[in-house]
């Protein structure tokens, strides 16, 4: 059974799939907020069509609060398509020399990289997600940022131990 977005034969499924998973914001003012939704629907449609060849463990970025407030948490779904956790980014990348480091980048004596979240912000999001039974994944490349994220994980586990916690 094809999804509602597919009006072609199954022989053209790959083309329809590629079009479906591209970012298609529902509101122009928030182009990234709903990008995960289109992908999740595409995965569900592929599963219904018998074309899904891998399991999906979706790490949600934008609409975490809406899902949390609706009572959704890590594990919602089935064995094929499942909500995995909430995803954040706390620093830059290694390839662009923007990850936050404790020593400056070679050839750039005043450049230590960037942070996109403060330690307090990391504590807040990790605590909120943990207390609502959500797994947390935080992009952290630089040694400073990795320490900040690990501090938040250790802090929340010391205050609210959870036997099945699997931070990413």
C-alpha positions in Angstrom: 0.0 0.0 0.0 1.5 3.3 -1.1 1.6 6.4 1.1 -0.7 9.3 0.2 2.2 11.3 -1.3 3.0 8.6 -3.8 1.0 8.7 -7.1 3.5 6.7 -9.2 4.2 3.0 -9.7 6.5 1.2 -7.2 9.2 1.2 -9.9 9.6 5.0 -9.2 9.6 4.6 -5.4 13.2 5.7 -5.0 12.5 9.0 -6.8 9.4 9.7 -4.7 11.3 8.8 -1.5 14.1 11.2 -2.3 11.6 14.0 -2.9 9.8 13.2 0.3 12.7 13.3 2.7 14.0 16.7 1.6 13.3 19.5 4.0 9.7 20.8 3.5 8.9 23.3 6.2 5.3 23.7 7.1 5.9 27.4 8.0 8.4 29.6 6.2 9.4 31.3 9.4 10.6 28.0 10.9 12.3 26.2 8.1 14.2 23.7 10.3 11.6 23.1 13.0 9.5 20.6 11.1 12.1 18.9 8.9 12.1 15.8 11.0 8.3 15.4 10.5 8.5 14.9 6.8 11.2 12.3 7.2 9.2 10.5 9.9 6.2 10.4 7.7 8.3 9.2 4.7 9.6 6.4 6.8 6.1 5.4 7.9 4.9 5.5 4.3 7.8 3.4 3.1 7.1 0.9 5.9 3.4 0.8 4.9 4.5 0.2 1.3 6.8 -2.7 2.3 9.8 -0.7 1.1 11.5 0.2 4.4 14.8 -1.8 4.6 16.2 -0.5 7.9 15.0 0.4 11.3 14.6 4.1 12.2 15.6 5.5 15.6 14.8 9.2 15.1 16.7 11.8 17.1 14.4 14.8 17.3 15.7 18.3 17.1 12.9 20.9 16.8 9.6 19.9 18.2 10.9 18.2 21.4 8.7 20.3 23.7 5.5 19.6 21.8 6.2 15.9 21.8 7.1 15.9 25.5 4.0 17.9 26.4 1.9 15.4 24.5 3.3 12.5 26.6 5.6 11.1 24.0 9.1 9.9 25.1 12.0 7.8 24.0 10.8 4.5 22.6 7.5 5.7 21.2 6.8 3.8 18.0 7.4 0.2 17.0 10.2 -2.1 16.0 10.6 -0.3 12.6 10.0 3.4 13.3 10.7 4.8 16.8 11.4 8.1 18.6 14.9 7.8 19.8 15.7 10.9 21.7 16.3 14.7 21.6 19.3 16.1 19.8 21.3 19.2 20.5 24.5 20.8 19.2 26.8 22.4 21.7 29.8 23.4 19.6 31.2 23.6 16.1 33.0 21.0 13.9 36.5 19.6 13.6 36.7 20.1 9.9 35.8 23.7 10.0 37.9 24.4 13.1 35.0 25.6 15.1 34.8 23.0 17.8 35.5 24.4 21.3 39.0 23.6 22.4 41.1 24.2 25.6 44.1 25.2 23.4 44.0 27.4 20.3 44.0 26.0 16.8 47.4 25.8 15.2 48.2 29.0 13.4 45.4 30.8 15.1 46.6 31.9 18.6 43.3 33.5 19.7 40.9 31.0 18.2 39.6 28.4 20.6 36.4 27.5 18.6 32.8 28.3 19.5 30.1 27.2 21.9 26.5 27.2 20.8 25.3 26.3 24.3 26.4 27.4 27.8 27.0 25.0 30.6 23.8 26.1 32.2 21.8 25.6 29.0 23.3 22.1 28.7 22.4 21.3 32.3 18.8 22.5 31.7 18.1 20.5 28.5 19.7 17.3 29.9 17.7 17.6 33.1 14.5 18.3 31.3 14.9 15.4 28.9 16.0 13.0 31.6 13.2 13.8 33.9 10.7 13.2 31.1 12.2 9.9 30.0 13.9 11.1 26.9 17.3 10.0 25.8 19.6 12.9 25.0 22.2 13.2 22.3 24.5 16.3 22.2 26.9 17.1 19.4 30.2 17.9 21.1 33.5 17.7 19.3 36.0 19.8 21.2 37.5 18.8 24.5 35.9 21.7 26.4 32.5 20.9 25.1 32.8 17.1 25.7 33.7 17.9 29.4 30.7 20.2 29.6 28.3 17.5 28.3 29.8 14.8 30.5 29.4 17.1 33.5 25.7 17.5 32.7 25.2 13.8 32.3 27.0 13.0 35.6 25.1 15.7 37.4 21.7 14.5 36.2 22.5 10.8 37.0 23.7 11.7 40.5 20.4 13.5 41.2 18.0 11.2 39.4 19.5 7.7 38.8 18.0 5.8 35.9 19.1 2.2 35.2 18.4 2.3 31.5 19.9 5.7 30.7 21.9 5.7 27.4 23.1 9.2 26.7 24.6 9.8 23.2 
